Amino acid sequence: MKDLIDRLAAGGELSDEEWRFLIEGSCDRQLLFDEADKVRRRYYGTEVYIRGLVEISSFCKNDCLYCGIRRSNGSAERYRLSKEEICACCEQGYGLGFRTFVLQGGEDSFHTTEWVADLVFALKEKYPDCAVTLSLGEKPRRDYEIWHQAGADRYLLRHETASRPHYEKLHPPGQTFQNRMECLRNLREIGFQTGAGFMVGSPFQQTDDLIADLRFLREFQPHMVGIGPFIPHHDTPFSAKPQGSLERTLTMVALTRLLLPKALIPATTALGTIHPKGREMGLQAGANVVMPNLSPVSVRGQYSLYDNKACTGQEAAEGLEALKKSVAQAGYRVVVDRGDAR
Ligand code: 5AD
């Protein structure tokens, strides 16, 4: 077990059998988490970076079968924020100590390329010491270039699964694996700090698909990797599918830390949703980022990607003091910093 971990950390390749043993075998999980934590501490010490998440629109033209804000969900209440509302969220966030703002939303054509560029420009002008991260889905390369020129620093676009046949089971025919991957390559080439990521326990996922995710990460070398358990949403075709497991998700976080020692890896909201201590356990398995919600309280419930999505308490920016305490209890400390990759 330890020899496998050492080989991984040294950049060596593992066979399918070896990967399978680490992902689902009877190996010592705690040892795996501890080794990932050691690697994390080597590069980042005990620092935990916070990102203020602003969910700017719940309109989406896509129809991902797992997601609660998919186009076909006629029961979803939709909202979009104005520039003024978004700036007010960031102002509040800056006061609380956030130095990264993440603007995330469904693929909403109402928010045009220029609209987003203006917003990014205004935020970077007002907060030159802050990073702006966009997470607005698949766009033409030109849009990404315009946003990068406007000052956006980072872009999050989870690949969702690195296996094409599996991708096709999670998405309708118009949403192709090829386009997703092309977007990721474009983002990195343009110069964004780029984030990929995937769900653990998504419907039809096999261990081989998770192995493909890890091999993809090793090859693509993203700066950021978001990993969370799949959680069913009652108004989607996957409403009756089982939720992803806590242990499997923590395992994937730890393996990702070993593969990408310098990556920024959030302890995701989904992880905090399936277990009261999920976020802390994520940090102790190699994660080094948390992303509290800075959206206006009045709309938070409507950004419903999955059932019971946490958006209050320590998941909320107002809960930052409580979050700092539980991060400290877990052995780390929240810092006021842009939190760029080392
Ligand atoms: N369970 C867990 N994660 C989900 N996401 C979307 N729907 C779900 C769900 N039902 C994740 C996707 C997406 C990110 C914004 O949220 O990975 O990229």
Residues whose N, C-alpha, C, O or C-beta is under 5 A from the ligand:
A	BS01	5AD	Y66 C67 G68 R158 P229 F230 I231 P232 H233 A270 L305 Y306
